[in-house]
Amino acid sequence: MSSIGATYQEDAVIQKKRWIILIVLNLFTFMSTLDGSIVNIALPVLVKELQLPVAQVEWVTTGYLMAICSVILFFGKLGDIAGKIRIFKLGMIIFTIGSLLCGLSHSLPLLIAARVIQAVGASMTMANSQGIVTDIFPSTERGKALGLIGTFVSLGSIAGPSLGGIIVSTMGWEYIFWVNLPIGLIAIVLGWKVLPKDLVRVKSRIDLPGSMLFAVFIVTLFAGLLLGQQLGYGDNRILASLIAAAITFIAFLIVELRRKQPLLQLSLFKNPLFSLSIFCAFLVFVSNFCFNIIAPFYAQNMLNMSPFSAGFLLMLFPISMVIVAPLSGALSDKIGSELLTFSGLIVMVIAQFGLARLHEGSPVLLVGTWIAMLGIGSGLFGSPNNSLVMSTVPRTQLGSAGSVNSLVRNVGMVVGITVATSILFNVMSSKAGYRVTGLIEGRPDIFLSGMHVVFLTSSCICLLSALLTGWRLFSSRKAKRLSV
């Protein structure tokens, strides 16, 4: 094991290859986050081909997210102990094998099992990519590099429905998994050539009790949230699942506080800048996934667009984000992150309020403008916020911090989906006078009523994040004035 004092930034050969290393990291960052949402648009096809109800087929998506969240902290800690680059390399191979098996699976149990294999590989790469970047890039370029990782995270999670629609309609559902194979193999070959050996490792033990408790917490929480949409949150089984999640989480915190080498370094959260940045990231992903789950229905059912055309309209979000996020990351290296994160959230609040005012006959140009603005706001926020999160952490805990950041993102996705669908169906049920769990033929007004409340809620979530970030900006500037 090399000493912690050694750094990649002192190695001229590694510094020459640092941007190629970033490309390898970003390829897997994009694919692993893309696979969390790309399946959604193929669910109707899977329902027909596998001849199963929607509620069962949805586990192809939720099983993947559940598995990632269950083990991501474990792999973040393992990265600190065994080496972040070693775990990342292994994750690349497992994810690519999982992708191959997904496309070959023609029964639901086999497909869900293959998705879990895929998720294990994805969590190994997600948990360690930000820590590797923070280790390799000098502080003058770290914001730009983390910004690009943040861009590919958001791009992958948001581009899923639009890119998936194009692939499913032209090639078939298997190819939403098989498209990963050539990219994965290229990234694996590149990775073995350019990724250096691990320099930073921590002498520690794996926290098995903490790992088990956290996995049970995630499974019971997600099962309660996602099944609650189908059965209603008053169902005794759902209540039991959510109570079990709360008890397990409390037990997890007690165990972590007592262990000398915990799975999750709770001391990370004593840093108010880290905690605030993580919480704001969570709120933004909740808000964005409210948009992500509702917008395809609005485009196809209210604007009468084909899945192909709707896919291109929704692509305005990731495209505008891809343009803005690297610029925002580079700018954060020069002027700091606080002003950029605040500005991005204000743009997002305005865009969400705009989306809340759309109706059946809204011009496509206006819809596209609000979607693009949402992407611009997300791009302005994401890169500097990632930089803030990772810059507050000691080198020996970068794997843990990166895994917390990725965990928060994935939990935010699930909470966003849950919030959006729960509000949508509750409002629609109230308007219709009976329980509604889908679109009602010939009643666009009922869907629009639900959609308006969803987007007003997501704009309020963004506003809360903006207020917290505004307070962070004010505090930072006040501290700088006092230090002068």
C-alpha positions in Angstrom: 0.0 0.0 0.0 1.4 3.4 -1.0 1.4 6.1 1.6 -1.5 8.6 1.8 1.0 11.4 1.3 1.6 10.3 -2.3 -0.6 12.0 -4.9 -1.5 11.5 -8.5 -1.1 15.2 -9.0 2.7 14.9 -8.6 2.8 12.2 -11.4 3.4 13.9 -14.8 2.4 10.7 -16.7 -1.0 10.5 -15.0 -1.6 14.2 -15.3 -1.1 13.9 -19.1 -3.8 11.2 -19.2 -6.2 12.8 -16.7 -8.8 13.9 -19.4 -8.8 10.4 -21.0 -9.3 8.9 -17.5 -12.3 11.3 -17.1 -13.8 10.0 -20.4 -13.6 6.4 -19.1 -15.3 7.5 -15.8 -18.0 9.4 -17.7 -18.8 6.6 -20.1 -19.8 4.4 -17.1 -21.4 7.2 -15.2 -23.6 7.9 -18.2 -24.6 4.2 -18.8 -25.2 3.4 -15.1 -27.5 6.4 -14.6 -29.2 6.0 -18.0 -30.2 2.4 -17.2 -32.1 3.7 -14.2 -34.7 5.5 -16.4 -34.3 4.1 -20.0 -36.4 1.0 -19.2 -39.5 3.1 -18.4 -40.4 3.8 -22.0 -40.0 0.0 -22.8 -42.4 -1.1 -20.0 -45.5 -1.2 -22.3 -43.6 -3.4 -24.8 -42.4 -5.7 -22.0 -46.0 -5.9 -20.7 -47.1 -7.2 -24.1 -44.2 -9.5 -24.7 -44.0 -11.1 -21.3 -47.9 -11.0 -20.9 -47.7 -9.6 -17.4 -49.5 -6.7 -15.5 -47.8 -3.3 -15.4 -47.3 -3.5 -11.6 -45.1 -6.6 -11.9 -43.1 -5.3 -14.9 -42.3 -2.0 -13.0 -39.9 -4.0 -10.8 -37.5 -4.1 -13.8 -36.9 -0.4 -13.1 -37.4 -0.3 -9.3 -35.4 -3.5 -8.7 -32.4 -1.8 -10.3 -32.6 1.4 -8.3 -33.3 -0.6 -5.1 -30.2 -2.8 -5.6 -28.0 0.3 -6.3 -29.1 2.1 -3.2 -28.8 -1.0 -1.0 -25.0 -1.6 -1.7 -23.6 1.8 -2.8 -22.4 2.8 0.6 -20.8 -0.6 1.0 -18.8 -0.2 -2.3 -17.9 3.4 -1.3 -16.3 2.1 1.9 -14.8 -0.8 0.1 -13.2 1.7 -2.4 -11.5 3.5 0.5 -10.2 0.2 1.8 -9.3 -1.9 -1.3 -8.8 1.0 -3.7 -11.3 3.1 -5.6 -9.8 2.4 -9.0 -9.7 -1.4 -8.4 -13.4 -1.4 -7.4 -14.3 0.8 -10.3 -12.6 -1.6 -12.8 -14.4 -4.6 -11.4 -17.7 -2.7 -11.5 -17.2 -2.0 -15.3 -16.9 -5.7 -16.0 -19.9 -6.7 -13.8 -22.1 -4.0 -15.3 -21.3 -5.0 -18.9 -22.0 -8.7 -18.2 -25.3 -7.7 -16.5 -26.3 -5.7 -19.6 -25.7 -8.7 -21.8 -27.8 -11.0 -19.6 -30.6 -8.4 -19.5 -31.0 -8.5 -23.3 -31.0 -12.4 -23.2 -33.6 -12.6 -20.5 -37.1 -13.4 -21.7 -38.8 -14.1 -18.4 -39.5 -11.6 -15.6 -37.5 -13.4 -12.8 -34.4 -13.7 -15.1 -34.7 -10.1 -16.2 -34.9 -8.8 -12.7 -32.0 -11.0 -11.6 -29.9 -9.7 -14.5 -30.9 -6.1 -13.5 -29.6 -6.8 -10.0 -26.2 -7.9 -11.4 -26.2 -4.8 -13.6 -27.0 -2.7 -10.5 -24.1 -4.2 -8.5 -21.7 -3.2 -11.2 -23.3 0.3 -11.6 -23.0 0.9 -7.8 -19.3 0.0 -7.8 -18.6 2.6 -10.5 -21.0 5.3 -9.1 -19.6 5.0 -5.6 -16.0 5.7 -6.6 -16.0 7.8 -9.8 -16.2 11.2 -7.9 -13.5 10.2 -5.5 -11.1 9.2 -8.3 -11.7 12.6 -10.0 -11.0 14.4 -6.8 -7.8 12.5 -6.3 -6.5 12.9 -9.8 -7.4 16.5 -10.8 -5.7 19.6 -9.2 -8.0 22.0 -7.3 -7.8 24.5 -10.2 -9.6 22.0 -12.5 -11.6 19.9 -10.0 -14.8 21.9 -10.5 -14.7 21.5 -14.3 -13.9 17.7 -14.0 -16.6 17.1 -11.3 -18.9 19.2 -13.4 -18.5 16.9 -16.4 -19.2 13.9 -14.1 -22.3 15.7 -12.9 -23.3 16.5 -16.4 -23.2 12.8 -17.4 -25.0 11.8 -14.3 -27.9 14.2 -15.1 -27.7 13.4 -18.8 -28.0 9.7 -18.2 -30.9 10.0 -15.7 -32.9 12.5 -17.8 -32.1 11.3 -21.3 -33.5 7.8 -20.6 -37.1 8.2 -21.8 -36.2 10.1 -25.0 -33.2 7.9 -26.0 -35.1 4.7 -24.9 -38.1 5.7 -27.1 -35.9 6.0 -30.2 -34.1 2.7 -29.5 -37.3 0.7 -28.7 -39.1 2.0 -31.8 -36.3 1.3 -34.2 -34.5 -1.8 -32.8 -36.5 -3.5 -30.0 -36.4 -3.5 -26.2 -33.3 -5.8 -25.9 -31.2 -3.1 -27.4 -31.7 -0.7 -24.6 -29.4 -3.1 -22.7 -27.2 -4.3 -25.6 -26.3 -0.7 -26.5 -24.1 -0.8 -23.4 -22.0 -3.7 -24.7 -19.8 -1.9 -27.3 -19.5 1.2 -25.1 -18.7 -0.9 -22.1 -16.0 -3.0 -23.9 -14.3 0.2 -25.2 -14.4 1.7 -21.8 -13.0 -1.5 -20.2 -10.1 -1.6 -22.7 -9.4 2.1 -22.2 -9.7 1.8 -18.5 -7.1 -1.0 -18.2 -4.7 1.1 -20.3 -5.1 4.6 -18.6 -6.4 4.1 -15.1 -3.4 4.1 -12.6 -2.8 1.9 -9.6 -4.5 3.0 -6.3 -2.3 5.2 -4.1 -4.8 5.9 -1.3 -6.1 3.1 0.8 -7.4 3.0 4.4 -6.7 0.3 6.9 -10.2 -0.6 8.0 -12.7 -3.4 8.3 -16.0 -3.9 6.4 -18.9 -3.0 8.6 -21.2 -6.0 8.0 -23.9 -5.2 10.6 -24.2 -1.7 9.2 -24.2 -2.9 5.6 -27.0 -5.4 6.3 -29.1 -3.0 8.2 -28.8 -0.3 5.5 -29.8 -2.8 2.8 -32.9 -3.9 4.8 -33.8 -0.2 5.3 -33.6 0.6 1.6 -35.6 -2.5 0.5 -38.4 -1.9 3.1 -38.5 1.9 2.4 -38.6 1.5 -1.4 -41.1 -1.4 -1.3 -43.4 0.7 0.9 -43.1 3.8 -1.2 -43.5 2.1 -4.6 -46.2 -0.5 -3.7 -48.1 2.2 -1.8 -48.9 3.9 -5.1 -50.6 0.7 -6.3 -52.3 -0.5 -3.0 -52.7 2.8 -1.2 -50.7 4.0 1.8 -53.5 3.0 4.2 -52.8 -0.7 3.4 -51.5 -2.5 6.5 -48.7 -4.2 4.6 -47.5 -0.8 3.3 -47.6 0.7 6.8 -45.7 -2.3 8.2 -43.0 -1.9 5.5 -42.6 1.8 6.2 -42.5 1.3 10.0 -39.9 -1.5 9.5 -37.9 1.0 7.4 -38.0 3.6 10.1 -37.0 1.1 12.9 -34.2 -0.3 10.7 -32.8 3.2 9.9 -32.7 4.1 13.7 -31.0 0.8 14.4 -28.5 1.6 11.6 -27.7 5.0 13.0 -27.2 3.5 16.6 -24.8 0.8 15.2 -22.8 3.3 13.1 -22.4 5.7 16.1 -21.0 2.8 18.2 -18.6 1.3 15.7 -15.0 2.4 15.4 -14.9 1.8 11.6 -18.5 2.4 10.4 -20.0 1.9 7.0 -21.1 5.6 6.9 -18.8 8.2 8.4 -21.5 10.2 10.2 -18.8 12.8 11.0 -19.1 13.9 7.4 -22.5 15.4 8.2 -20.9 17.6 11.0 -19.6 19.8 8.2 -22.6 22.1 7.5 -21.4 22.8 3.9 -21.3 19.1 3.1 -24.7 18.4 4.7 -26.4 21.4 3.0 -24.9 20.6 -0.4 -26.0 17.0 -0.2 -29.6 18.0 0.9 -29.9 20.5 -1.9 -28.8 17.9 -4.4 -31.5 15.5 -3.1 -34.2 18.2 -3.4 -33.1 18.9 -7.0 -33.3 15.2 -8.0 -36.7 14.9 -6.4 -37.9 17.9 -8.4 -36.3 16.8 -11.7 -37.8 13.3 -11.5 -41.3 14.9 -10.9 -40.7 16.4 -14.3 -39.2 13.2 -15.8 -42.2 11.0 -14.9 -44.9 13.5 -15.9 -43.5 15.2 -19.0 -43.7 12.1 -21.4 -47.4 11.7 -20.6 -48.1 15.4 -21.2 -46.2 15.4 -24.5 -47.8 12.2 -25.9 -51.3 12.5 -24.4 -52.0 16.2 -24.2 -49.9 17.5 -27.2 -50.7 14.3 -29.2 -47.0 13.8 -30.1 -45.6 10.4 -31.2 -43.1 8.7 -28.8 -40.4 9.6 -31.3 -41.3 13.3 -31.4 -41.9 13.5 -27.7 -38.5 12.0 -27.2 -36.9 14.8 -29.2 -38.8 17.5 -27.3 -37.7 16.0 -24.0 -34.1 15.9 -25.2 -34.0 19.7 -24.8 -33.5 19.1 -21.1 -30.3 17.0 -21.4 -29.0 19.0 -24.4 -29.2 22.3 -22.6 -27.7 20.8 -19.5 -24.8 19.3 -21.5 -24.0 22.8 -22.9 -24.3 24.6 -19.6 -22.8 22.2 -17.0 -19.2 22.1 -18.2 -19.2 25.9 -18.5 -20.7 26.2 -15.0 -18.1 23.7 -13.6 -15.2 25.6 -15.2 -16.6 29.0 -13.9 -16.9 27.6 -10.4 -13.1 27.0 -10.3 -12.7 30.8 -10.9 -15.5 32.5 -9.0 -16.6 29.8 -6.5 -19.7 27.7 -6.4 -22.2 29.4 -4.2 -23.5 32.1 -6.7 -23.8 29.6 -9.5 -25.8 27.0 -7.5 -28.1 29.8 -6.3 -28.6 31.2 -9.9 -29.3 27.7 -11.3 -32.0 27.0 -8.7 -33.7 30.4 -9.4 -33.8 29.5 -13.1 -35.3 26.0 -12.2 -38.0 27.6 -10.0 -39.1 29.9 -12.8 -39.1 26.9 -15.3 -41.2 24.7 -12.9 -43.7 27.5 -12.4 -43.9 27.9 -16.2 -44.5 24.1 -16.6 -47.3 24.4 -14.0 -49.2 26.8 -16.3 -49.2 24.6 -19.4 -52.5 23.3 -20.8 -53.8 21.1 -23.6 -53.3 23.7 -26.4 -49.9 25.1 -25.2 -47.5 25.9 -28.2 -44.7 23.4 -28.5 -42.2 26.3 -28.6 -43.4 27.5 -25.2 -43.2 23.9 -23.8 -39.7 23.5 -25.3 -38.6 26.9 -23.7 -39.6 25.8 -20.2 -37.9 22.4 -20.7 -34.7 24.0 -21.9 -34.7 26.4 -19.0 -35.0 23.6 -16.6 -32.0 22.0 -18.2 -30.0 25.2 -18.0 -30.9 25.6 -14.3 -29.9 22.0 -13.6 -26.6 22.5 -15.4 -25.8 25.7 -13.5 -26.6 24.0 -10.2 -25.2 20.5 -10.5 -21.5 20.9 -11.4 -20.6 23.6 -8.7 -22.7 21.7 -6.1 -20.7 18.4 -6.8 -17.5 20.4 -6.4 -18.7 21.8 -3.1 -19.6 18.3 -1.8 -16.3 16.7 -2.7 -14.0 19.6 -1.8 -15.1 19.5 1.9 -14.0 15.9 2.5 -10.5 14.4 3.5 -8.8 12.2 0.9 -9.2 9.1 3.1 -13.1 9.5 2.9 -13.5 10.4 -0.8 -15.0 7.0 -1.6 -17.5 7.3 1.3 -18.5 10.9 0.3 -18.9 9.9 -3.4 -21.1 7.0 -2.5 -23.3 9.3 -0.2 -23.6 11.7 -3.1 -24.6 8.9 -5.5 -27.0 7.4 -2.9 -28.7 10.7 -2.4 -29.2 11.0 -6.2 -30.8 7.6 -6.5 -33.0 8.0 -3.5 -34.0 11.4 -4.9 -35.1 9.7 -8.2 -37.3 7.2 -6.4 -38.8 9.9 -4.0 -39.4 12.1 -7.1 -41.2 9.3 -8.9 -43.2 8.5 -5.8 -44.1 12.2 -5.0 -45.2 12.9 -8.6 -47.3 9.8 -9.1 -48.9 10.0 -5.7 -49.9 13.6 -6.1 -51.0 13.0 -9.7 -53.3 10.1 -8.9 -54.7 11.7 -5.7 -55.7 14.9 -7.5 -57.1 12.9 -10.5 -59.0 10.6 -8.1 -60.4 13.6 -6.3 -61.6 15.2 -9.5 -63.0 12.0 -11.0 -64.8 10.9 -7.8 -63.2 7.4 -7.7 -59.7 5.9 -7.4 -57.6 6.6 -10.5 -54.2 5.0 -11.3 -53.9 5.8 -15.0 -55.1 8.3 -17.7 -58.9 8.6 -18.2 -59.9 8.5 -21.9 -61.5 11.8 -23.0 -60.8 13.7 -19.8 -57.5 15.6 -20.4 -58.7 18.2 -17.8 -58.4 15.7 -15.0 -54.8 14.8 -15.9 -53.9 18.5 -16.3 -55.3 19.3 -12.9 -53.0 16.7 -11.4 -50.0 17.8 -13.5 -50.4 21.4 -12.4 -50.3 20.4 -8.7 -47.2 18.2 -9.3 -45.3 21.0 -11.0 -46.3 23.5 -8.4 -45.0 21.1 -5.7 -41.7 20.5 -7.6 -41.3 24.3 -8.0 -41.7 24.7 -4.2 -39.1 21.9 -3.6 -36.7 23.9 -5.9 -37.6 27.1 -4.0 -36.7 25.5 -0.7 -33.4 24.5 -2.1 -32.9 28.0 -3.5 -33.5 29.6 -0.1 -31.0 27.2 1.6 -28.4 27.9 -1.2 -29.1 31.7 -0.9 -28.4 31.5 2.8 -25.2 29.6 2.1 -24.2 32.3 -0.4 -24.9 35.1 2.1 -23.0 33.3 4.9 -20.0 32.7 2.6 -19.8 36.3 1.6 -20.2 37.5 5.1 -17.4 35.2 6.3 -15.1 36.5 3.6 -15.9 40.2 4.5 -15.1 39.4 8.2 -11.8 37.7 7.3 -10.5 40.7 5.3 
